[in-house]
Amino acid sequence: NYTVTQAGTYEVEILFPSNCTATGTILVEYAPNPLVQNSSITECDMDYDGLTIYTLWDAVSEVTNANPDFAVTAFFLSQADAEQAINPIQNPGSFSNSIPSQVVYARVQSEFGCMAIAEVTLNTSNESITIPDYYACGPDTPDNLTEIDLNAISNSFAGQVPADAVVNYYENETDAFNESNNLTTPYYIDASASQTLIVRITMDNSTCFAMGTVLLQPVLDPVLL
């Protein structure tokens, strides 16, 4: 065995039992470890206990400095596990932290297999919003549904929302945290039953500003006898 200590072109000679030889050259180049930076993710926390659900992949762009030659292969609960590539977090797309401001570790690899570790701190937003109940007369359809104007709801608490934020509505917390199946206006509910929607306010950098709920209260139109 020969330990290469510097880059360059090396000549290789192979001796065979028949006293024959073969020669060749090997070009040795060094690739640096990925240049990474520690990052953080801020997610909303419905009950303000510092524990919530994170999409760890949201940290990739900042961790890798948006370098397409670097890839986050997995996340880990300890730096030792990240360095050894053992016990990766199994659900990075929907990870529940166990302590407030928990730190997880991203393992980053280059196209040459070189590796670096970055810390990702999991923060929660302390912002809160107060949304008044929304009353809507109905029904508006033959199948007993009442129309809900989501834009009108947004206008009712617009003063609590930053100018560059986006307001979205969801039927449940899972969709809100995953930012999937957001509702569009007009939205329809049963004219004889109230319903609660989850409201998620997101900044233009995808950071969650606040989450809350709005109670939809259908009001039956009076019936003329």
Rosetta blueprint (number, residue, H / E / L):
1 N L
2 Y L
3 T L
4 V L
5 T L
6 Q L
7 A L
8 G E
9 T E
10 Y E
11 E E
12 V E
13 E E
14 I E
15 L E
16 F L
17 P L
18 S L
19 N L
20 C L
21 T E
22 A E
23 T E
24 G E
25 T E
26 I E
27 L E
28 V E
29 E L
30 Y L
31 A L
32 P L
33 N L
34 P L
35 L L
36 V L
37 Q L
38 N L
39 S E
40 S E
41 I E
42 T E
43 E E
44 C L
45 D L
46 M L
47 D L
48 Y L
49 D L
50 G L
51 L L
52 T L
53 I E
54 Y E
55 T L
56 L H
57 W H
58 D H
59 A H
60 V H
61 S H
62 E H
63 V H
64 T L
65 N L
66 A L
67 N L
68 P L
69 D L
70 F E
71 A E
72 V E
73 T E
74 A E
75 F E
76 F E
77 L L
78 S L
79 Q H
80 A H
81 D H
82 A H
83 E H
84 Q H
85 A L
86 I L
87 N L
88 P L
89 I L
90 Q L
91 N L
92 P L
93 G L
94 S L
95 F E
96 S E
97 N L
98 S L
99 I L
100 P L
101 S L
102 Q L
103 V E
104 V E
105 Y E
106 A E
107 R E
108 V E
109 Q E
110 S E
111 E L
112 F L
113 G L
114 C L
115 M E
116 A E
117 I E
118 A E
119 E E
120 V E
121 T E
122 L E
123 N E
124 T E
125 S L
126 N L
127 E L
128 S L
129 I L
130 T L
131 I L
132 P L
133 D L
134 Y E
135 Y E
136 A E
137 C E
138 G E
139 P L
140 D L
141 T L
142 P L
143 D L
144 N L
145 L E
146 T E
147 E E
148 I E
149 D L
150 L H
151 N H
152 A H
153 I H
154 S H
155 N H
156 S H
157 F L
158 A H
159 G H
160 Q H
161 V L
162 P L
163 A L
164 D L
165 A L
166 V E
167 V E
168 N E
169 Y E
170 Y E
171 E L
172 N L
173 E H
174 T H
175 D H
176 A H
177 F H
178 N H
179 E L
180 S L
181 N L
182 N L
183 L L
184 T L
185 T L
186 P L
187 Y E
188 Y E
189 I E
190 D E
191 A L
192 S L
193 A L
194 S L
195 Q E
196 T E
197 L E
198 I E
199 V E
200 R E
201 I E
202 T E
203 M L
204 D L
205 N L
206 S L
207 T L
208 C E
209 F E
210 A E
211 M E
212 G E
213 T E
214 V E
215 L E
216 L E
217 Q E
218 P E
219 V E
220 L E
221 D L
222 P L
223 V L
224 L L
225 L L
